[in-house]
Amino acid sequence: MTSVKEQEAIRKLMDFLQEWDSAHKVARSHILNNFIKSNDGKTEPELELEFAQGASLFLARLTAWLRMTYMYSTCLNKLLKSIGIFLSAASGRRYLIEFLEIGGVLILLEILGLNRLKEEDKRECVKLLQLVANAGRKYKELICESYGVRSLANFLATSNSAEAQEDVQVLLDSLGRGNPKYQNQVYKGLIAVLPCTSPRAQQLALQTLVVMQDVVGEAPAVLVEPVLGTLCSVHLDVQYEAIQLLKALMTCQVRPALLKGLVALLTPPREKAFTFYDETAKDPTTLCPREPMLVHIQQAAAAKAIGILAKESAEVAEELIQLKVVHGLMVAVGNLDHAASQRHASISLEYFVRTFFFVEECVKAALGHTLFQRFLDSPETWYTKMDPVKAEELVSNIVDSPRDMARMQSAEG
């Protein structure tokens, strides 16, 4: 026998559900508003008390309406927030299971891929997926098995909302931890973000890759080109994160390929670097600074990265020398079209000169006594007084041919 009080609560619940069932869009929107205001932050027992032990009946209606209307954005934001109240309720694991049983994860991931929907709605989807992931390993696996990493990586790369991108980063970071079966999938998904046009997405992906590196241990060869590619970003925070990742990768098998790639960036093909000037000469109204500008930015960032990596490891420094880094740095120092290349290359070159006697001898021979002394006295500014003739000599130098280096290195020994 139920008490009078319980019967009254059940009657109120049935009236509420009937009101929902018969309501149209505007009325349902009003109901959702009231539900969010009254129940945000409530626990499972509190929600059950509110709904006379029938909260699941309302959740079932919410998820059914979501499944029918998500493609048309009908009160989507409020609907997702209402479902979030159930999924985030303390002790409310059963709500999560009920949501998953109707294919909730697949619906959320599909919403992320719909171009016509609002960014704020997609952000709510990411928050719900985070609640799912927070429930444990098997739930992280469910998201990954549903091609969630691909959907999230794509949303990260294409989103125009910095807040949404940060939420995706948190979720991808979560999926990459305590999820050994799919951690490599998450890692590769982040790599796929690197070539995108969003600097914020690149920065967040690089940050997460650095964090994941300890978990993954090794890195695939496919990582090399995208990471080096981010060095051409005009955004210094992207360059910074790329260099942090390069530092983390120096213990991996991809190190030789990364170092070789960095040295190669110091000497871009000259026809590529001069594309802008050739085109402008043909037609002064044609402005296409993008290609040469990126080549030079990448050259400067590579010179900076090389100095940082060399200072952290003598072994890395020696490998770079074998890869003809001295020649590359002198080419960059001679790049009169990009002062940043000259500055970073000069600072890195100074380290090699002061650390390895045979490098000092080679550079001194290339610069001549007077210019070499200016270089040692002020590596950050000496190149500003360099004339075009000397710059061309540096660009054309062959001071560290393997034969010359080997001879001087053995003489030093």
Secondary structure, 3 states (H helix, E strand, C coil): CCCHHHHHHHHHHHHHHHHHHHCCHHHHHHHHHHHHHHHCCCCHHHHHHHCCCCHHHHHHHHHHHHHHHHHHCCCHHHHHHHHHHHHCCCCCHHHHHHHHHCCHHHHHHHHHCCCCCCHHHHHHHHHHHHHHHHCCHHHHHHHHHCCHHHHHHHHHHHCCCHHHHHHHHHHHHHHCCCCCCCHHHHHHHHHHHCCCCCHHHHHHHHHHHHHHHHHHCCCCHHHHHHHHHHHHCCCHHHHHHHHHHHHHHHHCCCHHHHHHHHHHHCCCCHHHHCHHHHHHHHCCCCCCCHHHHHHHHHHHHHHHHHHHHHHHCHHHHHHHHHCCHHHHHHHHHCCCCCHHHHHHHHHHHHHHHHHCHHHHHHHHHHHCHHHHHHHHHCCCCHHHHCCHHHHHHHHCCCCCCHHHHHHHHHHHC
